[in-house]
């Protein structure tokens, strides 16, 4: 009984660590993709614009990139928090069962 709970706890911990690592990698990849997309949009706008050195135009492009980044990061953080809560619940349950056996 305890061995099974230990293995479940270790599996949950392992899954949480794996998901954190995946979230970190996805954030890095998403950042690279957003940077490239931002550069492409700025180049396209520069080609279309009358004044290719327009600072307000560049600032607008940066603001648009930040909005998409925030949504992706928020979703990943919510998933990590959910898994942490589940792990805490399993830890408490495990401790409670261990106390009853003593």
Kinemage of the C-alpha trace (Angstrom):
@kinemage 1
@onewidth
@group {chain A} dominant
@subgroup {mainchain}
@vectorlist {calphas} color= white
{ca unk a 1} P 0.000 0.000 0.000
{ca unk a 2} L 2.742 2.462 0.958
{ca unk a 3} L 4.947 1.255 -1.866
{ca unk a 4} L 2.187 1.961 -4.348
{ca unk a 5} L 1.629 5.438 -2.912
{ca unk a 6} L 5.377 6.065 -2.994
{ca unk a 7} L 5.512 5.062 -6.631
{ca unk a 8} L 2.495 7.266 -7.417
{ca unk a 9} L 4.137 10.172 -5.617
{ca unk a 10} L 7.424 9.645 -7.458
{ca unk a 11} L 5.555 9.383 -10.757
{ca unk a 12} L 3.699 12.635 -10.055
{ca unk a 13} L 6.940 14.353 -9.071
{ca unk a 14} L 8.653 13.053 -12.181
{ca unk a 15} L 5.749 14.182 -14.357
{ca unk a 16} L 5.823 17.626 -12.756
{ca unk a 17} L 9.557 17.973 -13.404
{ca unk a 18} L 9.122 16.795 -16.979
{ca unk a 19} L 6.309 19.272 -17.572
{ca unk a 20} L 8.327 22.108 -16.054
{ca unk a 21} L 11.218 21.292 -18.380
{ca unk a 22} L 8.874 21.106 -21.371
{ca unk a 23} L 7.297 24.425 -20.351
{ca unk a 24} L 10.722 26.040 -20.140
{ca unk a 25} L 11.698 24.684 -23.565
{ca unk a 26} L 8.376 25.754 -25.067
{ca unk a 27} L 8.829 29.242 -23.649
{ca unk a 28} L 12.282 29.453 -25.240
{ca unk a 29} L 11.015 28.159 -28.584
{ca unk a 30} L 7.993 30.443 -28.470
{ca unk a 31} L 10.229 33.410 -27.727
{ca unk a 32} L 12.463 32.611 -30.701
{ca unk a 33} L 9.438 32.202 -32.972
{ca unk a 34} L 7.908 35.465 -31.762
{ca unk a 35} L 11.190 37.285 -32.304
{ca unk a 36} L 11.414 35.995 -35.866
{ca unk a 37} L 7.770 36.814 -36.564
{ca unk a 38} L 8.263 40.284 -35.130
{ca unk a 39} L 11.292 40.878 -37.346
{ca unk a 40} L 9.336 39.720 -40.396
{ca unk a 41} L 6.391 41.997 -39.577
{ca unk a 42} L 8.701 44.954 -39.010
{ca unk a 43} L 10.456 44.314 -42.319
{ca unk a 44} L 7.126 44.054 -44.134
{ca unk a 45} L 5.881 47.259 -42.530
{ca unk a 46} L 9.157 48.997 -43.294
{ca unk a 47} L 8.849 48.057 -46.942
{ca unk a 48} L 5.249 49.344 -47.044
{ca unk a 49} L 5.910 52.499 -45.041
{ca unk a 50} L 6.800 55.861 -46.519
{ca unk a 51} L 9.301 56.502 -43.766
{ca unk a 52} L 11.230 53.250 -43.160
{ca unk a 53} L 12.876 54.548 -39.968
{ca unk a 54} L 9.613 55.243 -38.142
{ca unk a 55} L 10.118 54.688 -34.402
{ca unk a 56} L 6.370 54.648 -33.539
{ca unk a 57} L 5.868 51.888 -36.096
{ca unk a 58} L 8.585 49.802 -34.457
{ca unk a 59} L 7.080 50.351 -30.999
{ca unk a 60} L 3.678 49.195 -32.232
{ca unk a 61} L 5.174 45.964 -33.559
{ca unk a 62} L 6.857 45.242 -30.213
{ca unk a 63} L 3.569 45.732 -28.309
{ca unk a 64} L 1.759 43.261 -30.563
{ca unk a 65} L 4.426 40.590 -29.963
{ca unk a 66} L 4.186 40.973 -26.175
{ca unk a 67} L 0.433 40.281 -26.160
{ca unk a 68} L 0.781 36.855 -27.794
{ca unk a 69} L 3.679 35.923 -25.514
{ca unk a 70} L 1.716 36.645 -22.346
{ca unk a 71} L -1.138 34.306 -23.293
{ca unk a 72} L 1.135 31.317 -23.923
{ca unk a 73} L 3.160 31.819 -20.760
{ca unk a 74} L -0.002 32.235 -18.682
{ca unk a 75} L -1.386 28.926 -19.959
{ca unk a 76} L 1.818 27.051 -19.130
{ca unk a 77} L 2.017 28.590 -15.665
{ca unk a 78} L -1.565 27.519 -14.946
{ca unk a 79} L -0.715 23.926 -15.894
{ca unk a 80} L 2.333 23.917 -13.605
{ca unk a 81} L 0.278 25.330 -10.713
{ca unk a 82} L -2.394 22.676 -11.232
{ca unk a 83} L 0.203 19.902 -11.111
{ca unk a 84} L 1.806 21.390 -8.006
{ca unk a 85} L -1.585 21.413 -6.266
{ca unk a 86} L -2.170 17.783 -7.214
{ca unk a 87} L 1.270 16.838 -5.908
{ca unk a 88} L 0.639 18.654 -2.627
{ca unk a 89} L -2.674 16.839 -2.238
{ca unk a 90} L -0.988 13.481 -2.790
{ca unk a 91} L 1.735 14.395 -0.276
{ca unk a 92} L -0.862 15.300 2.350
{ca unk a 93} L -2.803 12.121 1.665
{ca unk a 94} L 0.378 10.072 1.932
{ca unk a 95} L 1.308 11.722 5.242
{ca unk a 96} L -2.206 11.173 6.578
{ca unk a 97} L -2.116 7.461 5.682
{ca unk a 98} L 1.360 7.110 7.169
{ca unk a 99} L 0.164 8.600 10.466
{ca unk a 100} L -2.765 6.187 10.609
{ca unk a 101} L -0.385 3.247 10.258
{ca unk a 102} L 1.746 4.360 13.217
